[in-house]
Every structure is written in structure tokens, then in C-alpha cells.
């Protein structure tokens, strides 16, 4: 099963989500729209980190994590 990594912008946590779930969310999105999830721990916004979750967080300017 293919998994996609999602990173929380609040705590830096990473969740692995099955790709078919992401596909279900994409039905209502525009092709360029990003799928976001809600962090279960901190209620922060989670974005898909296509390659490296930590590098993705640094691009967002997140330098502190609440683990």
C-alpha cells in the first residue's frame, strides 16, 4: 500500500496516510489545490511532505516543534 507523509506545522509530527485516502480528498479540489489534514495531537494543519518531512517544515518556516 502506498503511503503519503503529512507533517504538522504546529508540532512537527509526521503521519503516514494511505494514498487512496488522499485521492478521496482530491475529488473536491482543484488540480493545483493542496490536501490538508488536521493534526490529532495539536489540531494544527498538516501538509503533504512529498520527499523529506523535515525539509518541508523548514520551507514553511517552522523551526520549533512541540513533541
MOFENZI-V8629 format. One record per residue. N is the residue number from 1. RES is the residue in one small letter. PSI is psi in radians with two decimals (NA if undefined). OMEGA is omega in radians with two decimals (none if undefined). D_LAST is the distance of its C-alpha to the last C-alpha in whole Angstrom. Layout:
# MOFENZI-V8629
N,RES,PSI,OMEGA,D_LAST  N,RES,PSI,OMEGA,D_LAST
This chain:
# MOFENZI-V8629
1,x,2.30,3.13,28  2,x,2.35,3.14,26  3,x,2.60,3.07,22  4,x,2.38,3.13,21  5,x,2.26,3.05,17  6,x,2.38,-3.06,15  7,x,2.35,3.11,12  8,x,2.31,3.13,11  9,x,-0.21,3.14,12  10,x,-0.89,-3.02,9  11,x,-0.19,-3.12,6  12,x,0.11,3.13,7  13,x,2.63,-3.14,7  14,x,2.28,3.05,11  15,x,2.39,3.04,13  16,x,2.14,-3.07,17  17,x,2.32,3.10,20  18,x,2.39,-3.08,23  19,x,-0.57,-3.13,25  20,x,-0.50,3.07,28  21,x,-0.76,3.12,26  22,x,-0.70,3.09,25  23,x,-0.66,3.10,29  24,x,-0.68,3.11,29  25,x,-0.51,-3.08,27  26,x,-0.27,-3.11,29  27,x,-0.69,-3.09,32  28,x,0.04,-3.09,32  29,x,2.72,2.96,31  30,x,2.72,-3.10,33  31,x,-0.61,3.14,33  32,x,-0.06,-3.11,31  33,x,2.47,3.14,28  34,x,2.43,3.03,25  35,x,2.27,3.07,23  36,x,2.62,3.08,20  37,x,2.97,3.10,18  38,x,2.27,3.12,16  39,x,2.27,-3.13,12  40,x,-0.40,-3.09,13  41,x,-0.81,-3.03,9  42,x,-0.02,-3.09,10  43,x,0.39,3.08,13  44,x,2.96,3.11,13  45,x,2.35,3.10,15  46,x,2.28,3.10,15  47,x,2.67,3.11,17  48,x,2.27,3.07,19  49,x,1.75,-3.00,18  50,x,-0.59,-3.11,21  51,x,-1.27,-3.05,21  52,x,1.95,-3.10,18  53,x,-0.70,-3.12,15  54,x,-0.67,3.09,14  55,x,-0.65,3.11,17  56,x,-0.75,3.12,17  57,x,-0.69,3.14,14  58,x,-0.58,3.07,16  59,x,-0.58,3.12,19  60,x,-0.14,-3.14,18  61,x,0.28,3.12,17  62,x,2.04,-3.12,13  63,x,-0.24,-3.13,12  64,x,2.33,-3.13,9  65,x,2.48,3.11,6  66,x,1.34,-3.08,4  67,x,NA,none,0
